[in-house]
Amino acid sequence: MALTLHDFQMAMGEHVCQAAQERVEIRAISYNSKEVVPGTLFFCKGNHFKPSYLKEALERGAVAYVAETDFGEDVPHILVDNMRHILAPCARLFYGDPQKKLQLLAVTGTKGKSSTVWYLKSILSAYCKKHDLGPVGFLTSISNFDGGEEKTSTLTTPEPFELYAILARCVENGVRYVAFEVSSQALKVERTAGLHFAMGAFLNISPDHISSIEHPNFEDYFQSKLRLFSQSDIAIININSDHREEIEAAAASCKKIVRVGFSNQSDADLTATINDHHKGISFTVQADGKSIRLHLPEIGDYAMQNAAVAVTMALEAGVPAEEIPGALESVHIPGRMEFLSTGDGMIRSIIDFAHNGVSFSAVFEAAHRQFPDCAMLTVFGSTGGKAVNRRADLGRVADTYADRIILTMDDPNAESLSSIYSDIEKSIRQTPYETIDDRKAAIEKAMDYAKEYAKNGKKSMLLLLGRGNETTMYVDGVARPYGDDRSILTPLFTAYDKKTE
């Protein structure tokens, strides 16, 4: 049955300030004027919305609009008190509430969301393939997969219309499980409003994303993340997280709490214990009287913590314990702890998305533990215009661990690089550092230093941080094509190997 403007108006409920009387048939919904097709209900969304966007939408065939302001156009329209409150209900109506046919498995935390979801989808994919249960959907800051097509993501958690469209395609493609990252911003601005999660995992919490355009303070950031539990049946908690008491209190609203601990913490339902760090990390998980020995190609204790949470979620979803090890032993997460080495082993590199103090510390500590004989050379920057509080932490951590620092661009947007550098430099007390605006040139300079070390018989580790596998650079609000760090470094390693053969 065709949907009408009245149907959408009913879905908006108490948020309607001025109703429309016309019963117009609606064939599509959009808040992007360039994607409008005939029969579209257009939503005037965004802090920087311009009346010209509405005019363009109407020219392209929009038959009605929803807004917080009357734009004076002679077409049917609905006025609402807050656009954020009505987007998810409208998306759910248009796409037929696809979650009813899916098991949604959500992960939040300051760091490790992408890795945890990647581990989880790898386990579930192996299980579903073995038992002919169809593909596994996933949404991460790396990419989204609807069971048929994988696309690079633009947001950690998509906006409601995109999110529900993906879930609807998952149903069409025979997906049963969908694992995805849920960001604090998504929870705060109601991108996931109305979704019901079979499981909600909380990894960790530390100050991040605090700015005038994200979260005004840590409490707002923390409370936004805790909202995940109000939408979840089962809470999965990393009990190593800071603020555990508050996390446990929020999780009490769930039907069940499963606690993941480490090194035999007595109050954990599942514990993970490191065995060794040889060629990755080996560890043992114990749960329900069973012992599972696992191996990851990544390094670092935090990789084990993320994997342990993923294992817990898989077990709760019904995956047999004996089917898990094989799914993890060769898993590769794009842009996360990617390890490269020259043929002679004198120059190594880790490429990682780490972009705040906690993740920086985790990467540096893991690198030092596994490669104690390497000089640490790091290249990084910080995003412009937001999360300014990160910058002091980035400088402090790099100053603690690195032997040389090169500051460069990382999505500077409209902010000057000199301003970003200045905030980081204030925390660098003892380590030699320099600034090179062009990231490719900065990586090449780091490689020059590494070659000098190699000539003198010293091994080195290049830590290229902040961007992972991203292939665009935001400058002045425009996403410009940019080779990812691996594509820049790989030919440098190849050229070095040819010279040293």
Stockholm file with secondary structure:
# STOCKHOLM 1.0

chainA/1-501         MALTLHDFQMAMGEHVCQAAQERVEIRAISYNSKEVVPGTLFFCKGNHFKPSYLKEALERGAVAYVAETDFGEDVPHILVDNMRHILAPCARLFYGDPQKKLQLLAVTGTKGKSSTVWYLKSILSAYCKKHDLGPVGFLTSISNFDGGEEKTSTLTTPEPFELYAILARCVENGVRYVAFEVSSQALKVERTAGLHFAMGAFLNISPDHISSIEHPNFEDYFQSKLRLFSQSDIAIININSDHREEIEAAAASCKKIVRVGFSNQSDADLTATINDHHKGISFTVQADGKSIRLHLPEIGDYAMQNAAVAVTMALEAGVPAEEIPGALESVHIPGRMEFLSTGDGMIRSIIDFAHNGVSFSAVFEAAHRQFPDCAMLTVFGSTGGKAVNRRADLGRVADTYADRIILTMDDPNAESLSSIYSDIEKSIRQTPYETIDDRKAAIEKAMDYAKEYAKNGKKSMLLLLGRGNETTMYVDGVARPYGDDRSILTPLFTAYDKKTE
#=GR chainA/1-501 SS CCEEHHHHHHHHGGGEEECCCCCCEECEEESCGGGCCTTEEEECCSTTCCHHHHHHHHHTTCCEEEESSCCCCSSCEEEESCHHHHHHHHHHHHHTCGGGGSEEEEEECSSCHHHHHHHHHHHHHHHHHHTTCCCCEEECSSEEECSSCEEECSSSSCCHHHHHHHHHHHHHTTCCEEEEECCHHHHHTTTTTTCCEEEEEECCCCSCSBSTTSBSSHHHHHHHHHGGGGGEEEEEEETTSTTHHHHHHHHTTSSEEEEEEESSCTTCSEEEEEEECTTSEEEEEEETTEEEEEEESSCSHHHHHHHHHHHHHHHHTTCCGGGSHHHHTTCCCTTSSEEEECTTSSEEEEEECCCSHHHHHHHHHHHHHHCTTEEEEEEECCCTTSCTTHHHHHHHHHHHHCSEEEECCSSCBTSCHHHHHHHHHTTCSSSCEEECSSHHHHHHHHHHHHHHHHHTTCEEEEEEESCTTCCEEEETTEEEECCCHHHHHHHHHHHHHHHHC
#=GC SS_cons         CCEEHHHHHHHHGGGEEECCCCCCEECEEESCGGGCCTTEEEECCSTTCCHHHHHHHHHTTCCEEEESSCCCCSSCEEEESCHHHHHHHHHHHHHTCGGGGSEEEEEECSSCHHHHHHHHHHHHHHHHHHTTCCCCEEECSSEEECSSCEEECSSSSCCHHHHHHHHHHHHHTTCCEEEEECCHHHHHTTTTTTCCEEEEEECCCCSCSBSTTSBSSHHHHHHHHHGGGGGEEEEEEETTSTTHHHHHHHHTTSSEEEEEEESSCTTCSEEEEEEECTTSEEEEEEETTEEEEEEESSCSHHHHHHHHHHHHHHHHTTCCGGGSHHHHTTCCCTTSSEEEECTTSSEEEEEECCCSHHHHHHHHHHHHHHCTTEEEEEEECCCTTSCTTHHHHHHHHHHHHCSEEEECCSSCBTSCHHHHHHHHHTTCSSSCEEECSSHHHHHHHHHHHHHHHHHTTCEEEEEEESCTTCCEEEETTEEEECCCHHHHHHHHHHHHHHHHC
//
